[in-house]
């Protein structure tokens, strides 16, 4: 089931690898690249490898991963293949130095959007209708972009970059609020994701963590850090976003698969 920890790790490492790739491309464009930053492509590749590994070793037999990839109708094969793509693209970018620097952020942004769509499609196909909405895709995308751009923020950040980070954070806060409002106002309420569970049930803590760590707190910390320019505030912003992304992964993976699916066996039947 999605509640297995290997699925939470799969989603987290998938987002981590994709966001690291986007951040590295953007940072290379802003700072004309460096050997140290190029090595972050290896970190992106390592995260995507860990994501696939979390799936493989979560199976009774890792060799069953091949059977899983052969069933695209589940949506899971596409999600796993997207991480394999992240791995090879990250390795390619690490070794190829002649790629035009200014093409990095454009390509990486489109690539991030495509990978997040593959992850969204998996959850839209295999979970209840609470996540089967374009707003759910936008929600995952906004959280991922916010996590990536926050690592661009430093004591020296100013001008258009600072304005872009502030804008992304504000839009992310709005999208997160809309996402939870949509679930609360669904015409046919979901039995798993309900307003009652968010505001007074067992998902309340996760709901608060997701909203605070990936939207509200970063916006507040960004405002304070812009005024005080303290290094520890920048590090706190980054740590909050990473923890918030992990909380989002836990929240999403609280959803059990659709009926007639027991412990993910739909992938192998």
C-alpha positions as CSV (number, residue, x, y, z in Angstrom):
1,X,0.0,0.0,0.0
2,X,1.0,3.6,-0.3
3,X,1.3,3.7,3.5
4,X,4.5,1.5,3.2
5,X,7.5,3.5,4.1
6,X,9.3,2.5,0.9
7,X,6.7,4.4,-1.0
8,X,7.2,7.5,1.1
9,X,10.9,7.3,0.5
10,X,10.3,6.8,-3.2
11,X,8.3,10.0,-3.4
12,X,10.8,12.0,-1.2
13,X,13.9,10.9,-3.1
14,X,12.1,11.5,-6.4
15,X,11.3,15.1,-5.4
16,X,14.8,15.6,-3.9
17,X,16.6,14.4,-7.0
18,X,14.4,16.4,-9.4
19,X,14.6,19.5,-7.3
20,X,18.4,19.2,-6.9
21,X,18.7,18.9,-10.7
22,X,16.7,22.0,-11.2
23,X,18.6,24.0,-8.5
24,X,21.9,23.0,-10.0
25,X,21.0,24.1,-13.5
26,X,19.6,27.4,-12.3
27,X,22.6,28.0,-10.0
28,X,25.0,27.2,-12.9
29,X,23.2,29.7,-15.1
30,X,23.3,32.4,-12.4
31,X,26.9,31.9,-11.4
32,X,28.3,30.6,-14.7
33,X,28.8,27.2,-13.1
34,X,31.6,25.7,-11.0
35,X,33.1,22.3,-10.4
36,X,31.6,22.2,-6.9
37,X,28.1,22.9,-8.2
38,X,28.5,20.4,-11.1
39,X,29.0,17.7,-8.5
40,X,25.5,18.4,-7.3
41,X,24.4,16.6,-10.5
42,X,25.9,13.5,-8.9
43,X,23.7,14.1,-5.8
44,X,20.7,14.4,-8.1
45,X,21.6,11.1,-9.7
46,X,22.1,9.5,-6.3
47,X,18.7,10.6,-5.1
48,X,17.0,9.2,-8.2
49,X,18.9,6.0,-7.8
50,X,17.8,5.8,-4.1
51,X,14.2,6.4,-5.2
52,X,14.3,3.4,-7.6
53,X,16.1,1.4,-4.9
54,X,13.4,2.1,-2.4
55,X,10.9,0.6,-4.8
56,X,13.0,-2.4,-5.8
57,X,13.9,-3.4,-2.2
58,X,10.4,-2.8,-1.0
59,X,9.3,-5.7,-3.2
60,X,9.5,-9.4,-2.2
61,X,12.0,-9.9,-5.0
62,X,13.8,-6.8,-6.5
63,X,13.7,-8.6,-9.9
64,X,9.9,-7.9,-9.9
65,X,10.8,-4.3,-10.7
66,X,11.0,-5.5,-14.3
67,X,7.4,-6.8,-14.2
68,X,6.3,-3.5,-12.6
69,X,7.8,-1.5,-15.4
70,X,6.0,-3.6,-18.0
71,X,2.6,-2.4,-16.7
72,X,2.2,1.3,-17.6
73,X,-1.5,1.3,-16.9
74,X,-0.8,1.4,-13.2
75,X,1.0,4.8,-13.6
76,X,3.8,3.5,-11.3
77,X,6.0,2.3,-14.2
78,X,6.0,5.8,-15.6
79,X,6.9,7.3,-12.2
80,X,9.9,4.9,-11.8
81,X,11.0,5.4,-15.4
82,X,11.0,9.2,-14.8
83,X,13.5,8.7,-12.0
84,X,15.7,6.5,-14.3
85,X,15.5,9.5,-16.7
86,X,16.6,11.9,-13.9
87,X,19.6,9.6,-13.2
88,X,20.9,9.5,-16.7
89,X,20.2,13.2,-17.5
90,X,22.0,14.2,-14.3
91,X,25.0,12.1,-15.3
92,X,24.9,13.5,-18.8
93,X,24.9,17.1,-17.5
94,X,27.8,16.3,-15.1
95,X,30.1,15.1,-17.9
96,X,29.0,17.4,-20.7
97,X,30.4,20.9,-20.1
98,X,29.6,22.4,-23.5
99,X,25.8,22.7,-23.0
100,X,24.8,26.4,-23.2
101,X,24.6,27.8,-19.7
102,X,21.4,29.8,-20.3
103,X,19.5,26.8,-21.6
104,X,19.9,25.1,-18.2
105,X,17.1,26.7,-16.2
106,X,14.6,26.5,-19.1
107,X,15.3,22.8,-19.8
108,X,15.4,21.9,-16.1
109,X,12.2,23.7,-15.4
110,X,10.4,21.8,-18.2
111,X,12.1,18.6,-17.1
112,X,11.0,19.1,-13.5
113,X,7.4,19.7,-14.6
114,X,7.4,16.5,-16.7
115,X,8.8,14.3,-13.9
116,X,6.3,15.8,-11.4
117,X,3.5,15.0,-13.8
118,X,4.7,11.3,-13.9
119,X,4.6,11.2,-10.1
120,X,1.2,12.9,-10.1
121,X,-0.2,10.5,-12.7
122,X,0.7,7.5,-10.5
123,X,-1.2,8.9,-7.5
124,X,-4.1,10.0,-9.7
125,X,-4.4,6.5,-11.2
126,X,-4.0,4.5,-8.0
127,X,-5.5,6.5,-5.3
128,X,-8.9,8.0,-4.5
129,X,-10.3,11.0,-6.4
130,X,-9.1,13.5,-3.8
131,X,-5.7,13.5,-5.7
132,X,-7.2,13.0,-9.1
133,X,-7.3,16.7,-10.0
134,X,-5.1,19.1,-12.0
135,X,-4.8,21.1,-8.7
136,X,-3.0,18.2,-7.1
137,X,-0.4,18.3,-9.9
138,X,-0.1,22.1,-9.4
139,X,0.3,21.5,-5.7
140,X,3.2,19.0,-6.1
141,X,4.8,21.3,-8.7
142,X,4.6,24.4,-6.5
143,X,6.1,22.6,-3.5
144,X,8.9,21.3,-5.7
145,X,9.7,24.6,-7.3
146,X,9.6,26.3,-3.9
147,X,12.0,23.7,-2.4
148,X,14.4,24.2,-5.4
149,X,14.4,28.0,-5.5
150,X,14.9,28.3,-1.8
151,X,18.4,26.8,-2.2
152,X,19.1,29.7,-4.5
153,X,18.5,32.1,-1.6
154,X,21.6,33.3,0.2
155,X,23.0,36.4,2.0
156,X,24.0,37.8,-1.4
157,X,20.7,37.2,-3.2
158,X,19.1,40.4,-4.5
159,X,17.4,41.9,-7.4
160,X,15.3,39.7,-9.8
161,X,16.4,36.5,-8.2
162,X,15.1,37.6,-4.8
163,X,11.9,38.9,-6.3
164,X,11.4,35.5,-8.1
165,X,12.0,33.6,-4.9
166,X,9.5,35.8,-3.1
167,X,6.9,35.4,-5.9
168,X,7.3,31.6,-6.0
169,X,6.8,31.4,-2.2
170,X,3.7,33.6,-2.3
171,X,2.2,31.6,-5.1
172,X,3.0,28.3,-3.4
173,X,1.2,29.5,-0.2
174,X,-1.9,30.4,-2.2
175,X,-1.9,27.0,-4.1
176,X,-1.5,25.1,-0.9
177,X,-4.5,26.9,0.6
178,X,-6.6,26.2,-2.5
179,X,-5.6,22.6,-2.5
180,X,-6.8,22.0,1.0
181,X,-9.9,24.2,0.5
182,X,-10.8,22.1,-2.6
183,X,-10.6,18.9,-0.5
184,X,-12.8,20.4,2.2
185,X,-15.4,21.6,-0.4
186,X,-15.5,18.5,-2.6
187,X,-19.1,17.7,-3.8
188,X,-18.5,14.0,-3.1
189,X,-16.1,14.0,0.0
190,X,-13.3,11.6,0.0
191,X,-13.3,9.1,2.8
192,X,-9.6,9.4,3.4
193,X,-8.8,13.1,2.9
194,X,-11.5,15.0,4.6
195,X,-11.6,18.4,6.3
196,X,-12.4,16.7,9.6
197,X,-9.2,14.7,9.5
198,X,-7.2,17.8,8.6
199,X,-8.6,20.2,11.2
200,X,-9.3,17.8,14.1
201,X,-8.3,14.3,13.2
202,X,-5.3,12.1,12.8
203,X,-4.0,14.1,9.8
204,X,-4.0,17.5,11.6
205,X,-0.3,17.4,12.5
206,X,0.7,16.5,9.0
207,X,-1.6,19.1,7.5
208,X,-0.1,21.8,9.8
209,X,3.5,20.7,9.1
210,X,3.0,20.7,5.3
211,X,1.4,24.2,5.3
212,X,3.9,25.7,7.8
213,X,7.2,24.2,6.6
214,X,6.7,24.4,2.8
215,X,4.8,27.7,2.6
216,X,4.0,29.9,5.7
217,X,7.3,29.5,7.6
218,X,9.6,30.0,4.5
219,X,7.7,33.1,3.6
220,X,8.2,34.5,7.1
221,X,11.8,33.4,7.3
222,X,12.4,34.9,3.9
223,X,11.1,38.3,5.1
224,X,13.2,38.2,8.2
225,X,16.3,37.0,6.4
226,X,16.0,39.8,3.8
227,X,16.1,42.3,6.5
228,X,18.8,40.8,8.8
229,X,20.9,38.8,6.3
230,X,21.8,36.3,8.9
231,X,23.4,33.1,7.6
232,X,21.7,30.9,10.1
233,X,18.3,32.2,9.0
234,X,19.1,31.1,5.4
235,X,20.0,27.6,6.6
236,X,16.9,27.4,8.7
237,X,14.8,28.3,5.6
238,X,16.4,25.5,3.7
239,X,16.0,23.0,6.4
240,X,12.3,23.9,6.9
241,X,11.6,23.4,3.3
242,X,13.3,20.0,3.2
243,X,11.4,18.8,6.2
244,X,8.2,20.2,4.7
245,X,8.7,18.2,1.5
246,X,9.1,15.1,3.6
247,X,5.9,15.9,5.5
248,X,4.1,16.3,2.1
249,X,5.4,12.9,1.1
250,X,4.1,11.3,4.3
251,X,0.7,13.0,3.9
252,X,0.2,11.9,0.3
253,X,1.2,8.4,1.1
254,X,-1.5,8.1,3.8
255,X,-3.9,7.3,1.0
256,X,-4.6,3.6,0.4
257,X,-5.0,2.3,-3.1
258,X,-8.4,2.0,-4.8
259,X,-10.7,-0.8,-3.9
260,X,-9.8,-4.4,-4.9
261,X,-6.1,-3.5,-4.6
262,X,-4.3,-5.0,-1.6
263,X,-0.7,-4.0,-0.7
264,X,0.1,-2.9,-4.2
265,X,-0.6,-6.3,-5.8
266,X,-2.3,-4.5,-8.8
267,X,1.2,-4.1,-10.1
268,X,1.8,-7.8,-10.5
269,X,-1.5,-9.4,-11.2
